[in-house]
Amino acid sequence: MKNYLLFSLTILLLFCCLTKSIPGQVLKSGDGVRVIFYNISDPISGDYFCQQDGNIQLPYIGLVRGQEREFSMIHQEIVAKYDSLYRNPELTVQPLLKINVMGEVKKAGIIYVTGVETLRDAIALAGGETSDSNLEKIHLIRGNQRIDINAKQMIKEGKNLDSVGLQSGDQIFVPREWWVAVRNWGVVVSAAGLVVAIIALLAN
């Protein structure tokens, strides 16, 4: 009995964690949802994205309006529709937000996150950092706004992307260590000096 109660409490805490979303989060073009069922054998669990008309096509319940709509409303509608279809379904519905990871990562480009990932997870989805990356001064770019993030501190404290208010369309820029730029500038200066020396030698 004790083990059963402990297991039930663990499932409840996991459910609350996974269904947590960024307050007021609005899905945009290219975003989607991740649906995970725990007690239904039908092939429903998966990632589903906003189509060109802004709707999300989901198994057995059809279309759900997704684009330009708050995720909390989308979440409620999906859960309610599956609740009417199955008896006591256990499921989580998470937003899939399209963001762009740039700079000193091995595979810069678009990735999809739910918000429960850490910054380290996001960088890993972009292939991981390079040997020249500076994780202490990562920039979160949102339109004309730039937010500086100390990723090392975030990772140490175990904070996820929700803690920085991540939104669809955000860009994460991983800069280069300052000494790399100095090193490269030194190479350029050395090369320029060599060219000058050769010209002087030829002139003589």
Residue frames as a rotation matrix with the C-alpha (Angstrom) as fourth column:
MET 1
0.569 0.823 0.000 0.00
0.823 -0.569 0.000 0.00
0.000 0.000 -1.000 0.00
LYS 2
0.456 -0.494 -0.741 2.82
0.158 -0.774 0.613 2.36
-0.876 -0.397 -0.274 0.94
ASN 3
-0.622 -0.735 0.269 4.64
0.352 0.045 0.935 1.62
-0.700 0.676 0.230 -2.32
TYR 4
-0.152 0.663 0.733 1.43
0.985 0.036 0.171 2.21
0.087 0.748 -0.658 -4.30
LEU 5
0.786 0.456 -0.417 0.88
0.535 -0.840 0.090 5.61
-0.309 -0.294 -0.904 -2.68
LEU 6
0.033 -0.879 -0.475 4.50
0.053 -0.473 0.879 6.56
-0.998 -0.054 0.031 -3.35
PHE 7
-0.664 -0.237 0.709 4.16
0.656 0.270 0.705 5.51
-0.358 0.933 -0.024 -7.00
SER 8
0.287 0.880 0.378 0.91
0.953 -0.303 -0.018 7.48
0.099 0.365 -0.926 -7.36
LEU 9
0.691 -0.096 -0.716 2.51
0.249 -0.898 0.362 10.58
-0.678 -0.429 -0.597 -5.86
THR 10
-0.402 -0.916 -0.013 5.47
0.205 -0.104 0.973 10.27
-0.892 0.389 0.230 -8.24
ILE 11
-0.437 0.338 0.833 3.16
0.899 0.171 0.403 10.02
-0.006 0.926 -0.378 -11.26
LEU 12
0.649 0.749 -0.138 1.19
0.755 -0.655 -0.006 13.05
-0.095 -0.101 -0.990 -10.06
LEU 13
0.367 -0.604 -0.707 4.35
0.063 -0.742 0.667 15.15
-0.928 -0.289 -0.234 -9.61
LEU 14
-0.662 -0.612 0.433 5.62
0.424 0.171 0.889 14.07
-0.619 0.772 0.146 -13.04
PHE 15
-0.024 0.764 0.645 2.28
0.997 -0.028 0.069 14.96
0.071 0.644 -0.761 -14.59
CYS 16
0.787 0.329 -0.522 2.30
0.450 -0.884 0.122 18.44
-0.422 -0.331 -0.844 -13.02
CYS 17
-0.049 -0.915 -0.401 5.87
0.047 -0.404 0.914 19.05
-0.998 0.026 0.063 -14.15
LEU 18
-0.705 -0.294 0.645 5.33
0.573 0.298 0.763 17.96
-0.417 0.908 -0.041 -17.74
THR 19
0.142 0.840 0.524 2.10
0.974 -0.214 0.080 19.88
0.179 0.499 -0.848 -18.22
LYS 20
0.284 -0.113 -0.952 3.63
0.448 -0.862 0.236 23.10
-0.848 -0.493 -0.194 -16.91
SER 21
0.170 -0.222 0.960 3.94
0.959 -0.188 -0.213 25.67
0.227 0.957 0.181 -19.66
ILE 22
-0.859 -0.506 -0.077 5.09
0.512 -0.848 -0.138 29.22
0.005 -0.158 0.987 -20.02
PRO 23
-0.131 0.868 -0.478 2.25
0.586 -0.321 -0.744 31.53
-0.799 -0.378 -0.467 -18.87
GLY 24
0.455 0.440 -0.775 0.56
-0.258 -0.767 -0.587 33.20
-0.853 0.467 -0.236 -21.83
GLN 25
-0.638 -0.758 0.137 2.58
-0.110 0.266 0.958 31.23
-0.762 0.596 -0.253 -24.36
VAL 26
0.499 0.771 -0.396 1.10
-0.502 -0.115 -0.857 31.60
-0.707 0.626 0.330 -27.84
LEU 27
-0.010 -0.468 0.883 1.87
0.532 0.746 0.401 29.07
-0.847 0.474 0.242 -30.56
LYS 28
0.124 -0.047 -0.991 3.06
-0.654 -0.755 -0.046 30.50
-0.747 0.654 -0.124 -33.86
SER 29
0.798 0.167 -0.579 3.57
-0.591 0.402 -0.699 29.19
0.116 0.900 0.420 -37.37
GLY 30
0.063 -0.794 -0.605 5.71
-0.423 0.527 -0.737 26.04
0.904 0.303 -0.303 -37.29
ASP 31
-0.614 -0.214 0.760 5.08
-0.789 0.156 -0.594 25.34
0.008 -0.964 -0.265 -33.60
GLY 32
-0.142 0.591 -0.794 3.24
-0.283 0.745 0.604 22.29
0.948 0.311 0.062 -32.37
VAL 33
0.382 0.297 0.875 2.34
-0.923 0.085 0.374 20.07
0.037 -0.951 0.307 -29.43
ARG 34
-0.661 -0.537 -0.524 3.78
-0.434 0.844 -0.316 16.89
0.612 0.019 -0.791 -27.95
VAL 35
0.380 0.861 0.338 1.13
-0.879 0.223 0.421 14.44
0.287 -0.457 0.842 -26.74
ILE 36
-0.713 -0.618 -0.331 2.15
-0.434 0.760 -0.484 11.55
0.551 -0.202 -0.810 -24.47
PHE 37
0.486 0.871 0.074 -0.30
-0.685 0.327 0.651 8.89
0.543 -0.367 0.755 -23.26
TYR 38
-0.538 -0.705 0.461 0.57
-0.832 0.358 -0.423 6.65
0.133 -0.612 -0.780 -20.31
ASN 39
-0.577 0.377 0.724 -2.37
-0.240 0.770 -0.592 4.25
-0.780 -0.515 -0.354 -20.15
ILE 40
0.630 0.743 -0.228 -3.65
-0.425 0.084 -0.901 4.07
-0.650 0.664 0.369 -23.75
SER 41
-0.077 -0.680 0.729 -2.22
0.315 0.677 0.665 1.53
-0.946 0.281 0.162 -26.19
ASP 42
0.775 0.399 0.489 -3.52
0.581 -0.148 -0.800 3.28
-0.247 0.905 -0.347 -29.32
PRO 43
-0.209 -0.940 0.270 -0.75
0.975 -0.180 0.129 4.92
-0.073 0.290 0.954 -31.41
ILE 44
0.785 0.567 0.249 -1.46
0.568 -0.820 0.073 8.51
0.245 0.084 -0.966 -30.37
SER 45
0.591 -0.598 -0.541 1.66
0.276 -0.480 0.833 9.70
-0.758 -0.642 -0.118 -28.58
GLY 46
0.006 -0.642 0.767 3.82
0.999 0.031 0.018 11.89
-0.036 0.766 0.642 -30.79
ASP 47
-0.579 -0.267 -0.770 4.63
0.257 -0.956 0.139 15.38
-0.774 -0.117 0.623 -32.05
TYR 48
0.095 0.710 0.697 2.02
0.989 0.009 -0.144 17.28
-0.109 0.704 -0.702 -34.06
PHE 49
-0.745 -0.554 -0.372 2.56
0.491 -0.833 0.257 20.64
-0.452 0.009 0.892 -35.75
CYS 50
0.096 0.749 -0.656 0.49
-0.076 -0.651 -0.755 23.57
-0.992 0.123 -0.006 -36.92
GLN 51
-0.067 -0.025 0.997 -0.47
0.924 0.375 0.072 23.13
-0.376 0.927 -0.002 -40.56
GLN 52
-0.812 -0.304 0.498 -0.64
0.525 -0.753 0.396 25.95
0.255 0.583 0.771 -43.11
ASP 53
-0.028 0.894 0.447 -4.20
0.213 -0.432 0.876 26.76
0.977 0.120 -0.178 -42.04
GLY 54
-0.365 -0.218 0.905 -3.09
-0.710 -0.563 -0.422 27.05
0.602 -0.797 0.050 -38.40
ASN 55
0.665 0.686 0.296 -4.78
-0.727 0.506 0.464 23.83
0.168 -0.523 0.835 -37.27
ILE 56
-0.577 -0.767 0.281 -3.20
-0.810 0.582 -0.075 20.79
-0.106 -0.271 -0.957 -35.61
GLN 57
0.286 0.640 -0.713 -4.39
-0.687 0.656 0.312 17.38
0.668 0.401 0.628 -36.82
LEU 58
-0.522 -0.419 0.743 -4.59
-0.842 0.395 -0.368 14.89
-0.139 -0.817 -0.559 -33.93
PRO 59
-0.868 0.141 -0.476 -5.46
-0.059 0.923 0.380 11.18
0.493 0.358 -0.793 -34.01
TYR 60
-0.549 0.736 -0.395 -9.14
0.791 0.610 0.037 10.32
0.269 -0.292 -0.918 -33.40
ILE 61
0.009 0.596 -0.803 -10.19
0.720 -0.561 -0.408 13.85
-0.694 -0.575 -0.434 -32.38
GLY 62
0.516 0.257 0.817 -9.42
0.844 -0.317 -0.433 15.71
0.148 0.913 -0.381 -35.60
LEU 63
-0.133 -0.586 0.799 -8.44
0.518 -0.729 -0.448 19.35
0.845 0.354 0.400 -35.93
VAL 64
0.469 0.156 -0.870 -7.57
0.836 -0.396 0.380 21.65
-0.285 -0.905 -0.316 -33.04
ARG 65
0.814 -0.157 0.559 -6.88
0.160 -0.865 -0.476 25.32
0.558 0.477 -0.679 -33.65
GLY 66
0.442 -0.737 -0.511 -3.25
0.891 0.296 0.344 25.95
-0.102 -0.607 0.788 -32.72
GLN 67
-0.444 -0.757 0.480 -1.63
0.819 -0.560 -0.126 28.96
0.364 0.337 0.868 -34.37
GLU 68
-0.695 0.058 0.717 -1.95
-0.144 -0.988 -0.060 32.36
0.704 -0.145 0.695 -32.66
ARG 69
0.531 0.847 0.014 -3.72
-0.254 0.144 0.956 30.80
0.808 -0.512 0.292 -29.70
GLU 70
0.017 -0.540 0.842 -2.60
-0.988 -0.136 -0.067 30.51
0.150 -0.831 -0.536 -26.08
PHE 71
-0.594 -0.357 -0.720 -1.23
-0.360 0.919 -0.159 27.09
0.719 0.165 -0.675 -25.30
SER 72
-0.902 0.282 0.327 -3.27
-0.260 0.249 -0.933 26.83
-0.345 -0.926 -0.151 -22.08
MET 73
0.058 0.974 -0.220 -6.47
-0.815 -0.081 -0.574 26.88
-0.576 0.212 0.789 -24.18
ILE 74
0.056 -0.134 -0.989 -5.05
-0.815 0.566 -0.123 24.33
0.576 0.813 -0.078 -26.64
HIS 75
-0.885 -0.460 -0.078 -4.05
-0.305 0.697 -0.649 22.10
0.353 -0.550 -0.757 -23.74
GLN 76
-0.578 0.734 0.357 -7.54
-0.464 0.065 -0.884 22.23
-0.672 -0.676 0.303 -22.21
GLU 77
0.284 0.732 -0.620 -9.25
-0.934 0.064 -0.352 21.43
-0.218 0.679 0.701 -25.51
ILE 78
-0.211 -0.441 -0.872 -7.01
-0.649 0.730 -0.212 18.46
0.731 0.522 -0.441 -26.32
VAL 79
-0.977 -0.166 0.130 -7.34
-0.203 0.570 -0.796 16.97
0.058 -0.805 -0.591 -22.83
ALA 80
-0.321 0.936 0.144 -11.14
-0.619 -0.092 -0.780 17.47
-0.717 -0.340 0.609 -22.84
LYS 81
0.276 0.439 -0.855 -11.56
-0.952 0.245 -0.182 15.83
0.130 0.864 0.486 -26.25
TYR 82
-0.457 -0.489 -0.743 -9.49
-0.381 0.862 -0.334 12.78
0.804 0.130 -0.580 -25.33
ASP 83
-0.919 0.176 0.353 -11.26
-0.315 0.214 -0.925 12.60
-0.239 -0.961 -0.141 -21.96
SER 84
0.045 0.994 -0.098 -14.57
-0.827 -0.018 -0.562 12.31
-0.561 0.106 0.821 -23.80
LEU 85
0.283 -0.017 -0.959 -13.12
-0.811 0.529 -0.249 9.57
0.512 0.848 0.136 -26.03
TYR 86
-0.275 -0.463 -0.843 -11.35
0.124 0.852 -0.509 7.43
0.953 -0.244 -0.177 -23.41
ARG 87
0.830 0.537 -0.148 -12.12
0.166 0.015 0.986 6.59
0.532 -0.843 -0.077 -19.80
ASN 88
0.890 -0.447 -0.086 -9.73
-0.065 -0.312 0.948 8.35
-0.451 -0.838 -0.307 -17.41
PRO 89
0.693 -0.685 0.222 -6.88
0.495 0.229 -0.838 8.88
0.523 0.691 0.498 -19.88
GLU 90
0.598 -0.627 -0.500 -3.49
0.321 -0.384 0.866 9.74
-0.735 -0.678 -0.029 -18.40
LEU 91
0.389 -0.427 0.816 -1.71
0.885 -0.072 -0.460 12.09
0.255 0.901 0.350 -20.77
THR 92
-0.006 -0.408 -0.913 0.49
0.411 -0.834 0.370 15.14
-0.912 -0.373 0.172 -20.96
VAL 93
0.627 0.162 0.762 0.35
0.765 -0.313 -0.563 17.83
0.148 0.936 -0.320 -23.62
GLN 94
0.074 -0.718 -0.692 3.37
0.540 -0.555 0.633 20.09
-0.839 -0.421 0.346 -24.03
PRO 95
0.871 0.159 -0.465 4.07
-0.249 -0.674 -0.696 22.99
-0.424 0.722 -0.547 -26.40
LEU 96
0.210 -0.833 0.513 6.70
0.881 0.389 0.271 22.49
-0.425 0.394 0.815 -29.09
LEU 97
0.787 0.055 -0.615 8.35
-0.013 -0.994 -0.105 25.86
-0.617 0.090 -0.782 -29.63
LYS 98
0.618 -0.566 0.546 10.49
0.748 0.210 -0.629 26.59
0.241 0.798 0.553 -32.67
ILE 99
0.807 -0.449 -0.384 13.70
-0.164 -0.795 0.584 28.42
-0.567 -0.409 -0.715 -31.73
ASN 100
0.813 -0.583 0.006 16.99
0.066 0.082 -0.994 29.08
0.579 0.809 0.106 -33.48
VAL 101
0.748 -0.652 -0.127 20.36
0.218 0.061 0.974 28.21
-0.627 -0.756 0.188 -31.93
MET 102
0.870 -0.436 0.232 23.30
0.091 -0.320 -0.943 30.09
0.485 0.841 -0.238 -33.46
GLY 103
0.569 -0.729 0.382 26.96
-0.817 -0.553 0.163 30.82
0.093 -0.404 -0.910 -32.87
GLU 104
-0.430 -0.898 -0.093 29.49
-0.855 0.438 -0.278 28.42
0.290 -0.040 -0.956 -31.39
VAL 105
0.210 0.468 0.858 27.48
-0.515 0.799 -0.310 25.20
-0.831 -0.377 0.409 -31.70
LYS 106
-0.672 -0.626 0.395 28.20
-0.067 0.583 0.810 22.28
-0.737 0.518 -0.434 -34.00
LYS 107
-0.659 0.524 0.540 24.85
0.740 0.320 0.592 22.23
0.137 0.789 -0.599 -35.83
ALA 108
-0.821 0.336 -0.463 23.39
-0.099 -0.881 -0.463 25.73
-0.563 -0.334 0.756 -35.76
GLY 109
-0.802 0.593 -0.068 19.76
-0.069 0.022 0.997 25.95
0.593 0.805 0.023 -36.83
ILE 110
-0.054 0.919 0.390 16.14
-0.832 -0.257 0.491 25.39
0.552 -0.298 0.779 -35.85
ILE 111
-0.902 -0.069 -0.427 15.28
0.153 0.872 -0.465 23.13
0.405 -0.485 -0.775 -32.91
TYR 112
0.105 0.976 0.192 12.03
-0.255 -0.160 0.953 22.41
0.961 -0.150 0.232 -31.05
VAL 113
-0.903 -0.387 -0.189 11.76
0.107 0.222 -0.969 22.61
0.417 -0.895 -0.159 -27.28
THR 114
0.031 0.950 -0.311 8.94
0.678 0.209 0.704 22.24
0.734 -0.233 -0.638 -24.77
GLY 115
0.338 0.020 0.941 10.34
-0.450 -0.874 0.181 24.57
0.826 -0.485 -0.287 -22.12
VAL 116
0.963 0.015 0.269 11.15
-0.250 0.419 0.873 21.85
-0.100 -0.908 0.407 -19.59
GLU 117
0.579 -0.815 0.012 14.57
0.689 0.481 -0.542 21.33
0.436 0.322 0.840 -21.17
THR 118
0.448 -0.561 -0.696 17.65
0.430 -0.547 0.718 22.95
-0.784 -0.621 -0.004 -19.73
LEU 119
0.674 -0.307 -0.672 19.85
-0.634 -0.708 -0.312 25.32
-0.380 0.636 -0.672 -21.73
ARG 120
-0.449 -0.850 0.276 22.36
-0.613 0.518 0.597 22.47
-0.650 0.099 -0.754 -21.93
ASP 121
-0.111 0.511 0.852 19.65
0.442 0.793 -0.418 20.33
-0.890 0.331 -0.314 -23.56
ALA 122
0.840 0.470 -0.272 18.95
0.026 -0.535 -0.844 23.04
-0.542 0.702 -0.461 -26.14
ILE 123
0.224 -0.854 -0.470 22.63
-0.908 -0.357 0.217 23.33
-0.353 0.379 -0.856 -27.00
ALA 124
-0.535 -0.380 0.754 22.87
-0.205 0.925 0.321 19.53
-0.820 0.017 -0.573 -27.22
LEU 125
0.394 0.767 0.506 19.98
0.437 0.328 -0.837 19.51
-0.808 0.551 -0.207 -29.73
ALA 126
0.917 -0.155 -0.367 22.13
-0.376 -0.642 -0.668 21.86
-0.132 0.751 -0.647 -31.82
GLY 127
0.671 -0.649 -0.358 25.01
0.131 0.579 -0.805 19.38
0.730 0.493 0.474 -31.77
GLY 128
0.585 -0.455 -0.671 26.62
0.788 0.125 0.603 20.68
-0.191 -0.882 0.432 -28.58
GLU 129
0.869 -0.296 -0.396 29.00
-0.255 -0.955 0.154 23.56
-0.424 -0.033 -0.905 -28.00
THR 130
0.689 -0.723 -0.053 32.32
0.162 0.224 -0.961 23.92
0.707 0.653 0.272 -29.79
SER 131
0.172 -0.730 -0.662 35.70
0.973 0.233 -0.004 24.10
0.157 -0.643 0.750 -28.08
ASP 132
-0.774 -0.496 0.394 35.64
0.481 -0.865 -0.143 27.89
0.411 0.079 0.908 -28.57
SER 133
0.115 0.943 0.313 32.20
0.379 -0.333 0.863 28.57
0.918 0.019 -0.396 -27.05
ASN 134
-0.911 -0.295 0.287 31.63
-0.104 -0.510 -0.854 30.88
0.398 -0.808 0.435 -24.09
LEU 135
-0.241 0.870 -0.430 28.79
0.632 0.477 0.611 29.50
0.737 -0.124 -0.665 -21.97
GLU 136
-0.476 0.034 -0.879 28.99
0.811 -0.369 -0.454 32.31
-0.339 -0.929 0.148 -19.44
LYS 137
-0.562 0.241 -0.791 27.63
-0.218 -0.966 -0.140 34.96
-0.798 0.093 0.596 -21.82
ILE 138
-0.693 0.425 0.582 24.93
0.716 0.498 0.489 33.35
-0.083 0.756 -0.650 -23.94
HIS 139
-0.867 0.398 -0.300 22.49
-0.401 -0.914 -0.055 35.79
-0.296 0.073 0.952 -25.55
LEU 140
-0.340 0.860 0.381 18.72
0.793 0.480 -0.375 35.25
-0.505 0.174 -0.845 -25.84
ILE 141
-0.970 -0.046 -0.240 17.57
-0.093 -0.838 0.538 37.41
-0.226 0.544 0.808 -28.78
ARG 142
-0.222 0.961 0.166 13.89
0.868 0.273 -0.415 38.31
-0.444 0.052 -0.895 -29.11
GLY 143
0.802 0.443 0.402 13.25
0.591 -0.687 -0.422 40.84
0.090 0.576 -0.813 -31.86
ASN 144
0.363 -0.671 0.647 15.38
-0.047 -0.707 -0.706 43.88
0.931 0.225 -0.288 -31.01
GLN 145
0.688 -0.050 0.724 15.83
-0.719 -0.183 0.671 42.76
0.099 -0.982 -0.161 -27.40
ARG 146
0.063 -0.720 -0.691 18.91
-0.137 0.680 -0.720 40.92
0.989 0.140 -0.056 -26.13
ILE 147
0.817 0.205 0.539 18.96
-0.562 0.074 0.824 39.11
0.129 -0.976 0.176 -22.80
ASP 148
-0.185 -0.954 -0.234 22.33
-0.708 0.295 -0.642 37.95
0.682 0.047 -0.730 -21.46
ILE 149
0.870 0.491 0.052 22.29
-0.422 0.684 0.596 34.52
0.257 -0.540 0.801 -19.81
ASN 150
-0.268 -0.911 0.314 24.92
-0.963 0.249 -0.100 32.82
0.013 -0.330 -0.944 -17.68
ALA 151
0.409 0.489 -0.770 24.38
-0.592 0.784 0.184 29.26
0.694 0.381 0.610 -18.88
LYS 152
-0.482 -0.669 -0.565 26.92
0.049 0.624 -0.780 27.79
0.875 -0.404 -0.268 -16.49
GLN 153
-0.893 0.198 0.404 24.99
-0.448 -0.296 -0.844 29.24
-0.048 -0.935 0.353 -13.56
MET 154
0.079 0.981 -0.176 21.67
-0.993 0.092 0.068 28.03
0.083 0.169 0.982 -14.98
ILE 155
0.193 -0.087 -0.977 23.04
-0.296 0.945 -0.143 24.52
0.936 0.317 0.157 -15.44
LYS 156
-0.806 -0.576 -0.136 24.51
-0.005 0.235 -0.972 24.53
0.592 -0.783 -0.192 -11.94
GLU 157
-0.738 0.583 0.339 21.15
-0.596 -0.328 -0.733 25.57
-0.316 -0.743 0.589 -10.44
GLY 158
-0.811 0.393 0.434 19.23
0.449 0.893 0.031 23.05
-0.375 0.220 -0.901 -12.56
LYS 159
-0.179 0.766 -0.617 16.99
-0.285 -0.641 -0.713 25.72
-0.942 0.048 0.333 -14.12
ASN 160
-0.200 0.177 0.964 15.07
0.825 0.561 0.068 24.95
-0.529 0.808 -0.259 -17.32
LEU 161
-0.789 -0.178 0.588 14.17
0.556 -0.612 0.562 27.17
0.259 0.771 0.582 -20.28
ASP 162
0.310 0.950 0.044 10.90
0.766 -0.277 0.580 28.21
0.563 -0.146 -0.813 -18.65
SER 163
0.298 -0.224 -0.928 12.95
0.843 -0.395 0.366 30.20
-0.449 -0.891 0.071 -16.14
VAL 164
-0.752 -0.567 -0.336 14.06
0.324 -0.762 0.561 32.64
-0.574 0.313 0.757 -18.86
GLY 165
0.077 0.907 -0.413 10.55
-0.159 -0.398 -0.904 32.99
-0.984 0.136 0.113 -20.30
LEU 166
-0.852 -0.488 0.188 11.41
0.071 0.247 0.966 31.30
-0.518 0.837 -0.176 -23.58
GLN 167
0.210 0.923 -0.323 9.03
-0.348 -0.238 -0.907 32.15
-0.914 0.302 0.271 -26.44
SER 168
0.450 0.042 0.892 8.46
0.711 0.588 -0.386 30.82
-0.541 0.808 0.235 -29.92
GLY 169
0.816 -0.167 0.553 10.83
0.394 -0.540 -0.744 32.45
0.423 0.825 -0.375 -32.41
ASP 170
0.818 -0.574 0.022 13.51
-0.378 -0.509 0.773 33.25
-0.433 -0.641 -0.634 -29.83
GLN 171
0.647 -0.711 -0.274 17.15
-0.052 0.317 -0.947 32.93
0.760 0.627 0.168 -30.86
ILE 172
0.882 -0.471 0.018 19.89
0.054 0.138 0.989 31.57
-0.468 -0.871 0.147 -28.63
PHE 173
0.726 -0.687 -0.009 23.34
-0.222 -0.222 -0.949 32.86
0.650 0.692 -0.314 -29.59
VAL 174
0.818 -0.553 -0.157 26.42
0.447 0.442 0.777 31.15
-0.360 -0.707 0.609 -28.15
PRO 175
0.860 -0.490 -0.142 29.38
-0.503 -0.768 -0.396 33.55
0.085 0.412 -0.907 -28.48
ARG 176
0.506 -0.793 -0.340 33.06
0.378 0.558 -0.739 32.79
0.776 0.245 0.582 -28.87
GLU 177
0.556 -0.428 -0.713 35.55
0.763 -0.078 0.642 33.04
-0.330 -0.901 0.283 -26.02
TRP 178
0.935 -0.160 -0.316 37.36
-0.211 -0.968 -0.133 36.39
-0.285 0.191 -0.939 -26.09
TRP 179
0.095 -0.990 0.101 40.79
-0.409 0.054 0.911 34.77
-0.908 -0.128 -0.400 -26.20
VAL 180
0.065 -0.010 0.998 39.88
0.741 0.670 -0.042 32.99
-0.668 0.743 0.051 -29.45
ALA 181
0.907 0.308 0.288 39.23
0.421 -0.686 -0.594 36.33
0.015 0.660 -0.751 -31.12
VAL 182
0.667 -0.731 -0.141 42.54
-0.571 -0.624 0.533 37.65
-0.478 -0.275 -0.834 -29.75
ARG 183
-0.054 -0.690 0.722 44.32
0.095 0.716 0.692 34.53
-0.994 0.106 0.027 -30.98
ASN 184
0.347 0.270 0.898 42.82
0.875 0.251 -0.413 34.88
-0.337 0.930 -0.150 -34.46
TRP 185
1.000 -0.008 -0.024 43.68
-0.015 -0.960 -0.281 38.58
-0.021 0.281 -0.959 -34.56
GLY 186
0.345 -0.935 0.084 47.21
-0.450 -0.086 0.889 37.69
-0.824 -0.344 -0.450 -33.62
VAL 187
-0.028 -0.295 0.955 47.39
0.621 0.744 0.248 35.30
-0.784 0.600 0.162 -36.57
VAL 188
0.754 0.384 0.534 46.16
0.657 -0.453 -0.603 38.04
0.010 0.805 -0.593 -38.91
VAL 189
0.872 -0.466 -0.152 48.72
-0.409 -0.863 0.297 40.52
-0.269 -0.197 -0.943 -37.56
SER 190
0.066 -0.882 0.467 51.50
-0.122 0.458 0.881 37.94
-0.990 -0.115 -0.077 -37.91
ALA 191
0.178 0.072 0.981 50.47
0.862 0.470 -0.191 37.19
-0.475 0.879 0.021 -41.47
ALA 192
0.959 0.197 0.203 50.37
0.269 -0.856 -0.441 40.91
0.087 0.477 -0.874 -42.30
GLY 193
0.591 -0.804 -0.070 53.82
-0.508 -0.438 0.742 41.35
-0.627 -0.403 -0.667 -40.79
LEU 194
-0.039 -0.580 0.813 55.14
0.367 0.749 0.552 38.49
-0.929 0.320 0.184 -42.91
VAL 195
0.561 0.323 0.762 53.73
0.823 -0.119 -0.556 40.07
-0.089 0.939 -0.332 -46.08
VAL 196
0.976 -0.208 -0.063 55.35
-0.207 -0.978 0.017 43.41
-0.065 -0.004 -0.998 -45.21
ALA 197
0.274 -0.928 0.253 58.68
-0.319 0.161 0.934 41.68
-0.907 -0.337 -0.252 -44.57
ILE 198
0.068 -0.200 0.977 58.54
0.744 0.663 0.084 39.89
-0.665 0.722 0.194 -47.93
ILE 199
0.841 0.301 0.450 57.72
0.529 -0.634 -0.564 43.12
0.116 0.712 -0.692 -49.78
ALA 200
0.801 -0.590 -0.101 60.61
-0.475 -0.730 0.492 44.89
-0.364 -0.346 -0.865 -48.05
LEU 201
0.066 -0.800 0.597 62.97
0.049 0.600 0.799 42.05
-0.997 -0.024 0.079 -48.96
LEU 202
0.270 0.112 0.956 61.92
0.909 0.298 -0.291 42.11
-0.318 0.948 -0.021 -52.60
ALA 203
0.988 0.140 0.067 62.30
0.154 -0.944 -0.292 45.89
0.022 0.298 -0.954 -52.73
ASN 204
0.435 -0.900 -0.037 65.95
-0.516 -0.283 0.808 45.53
-0.738 -0.332 -0.587 -51.72
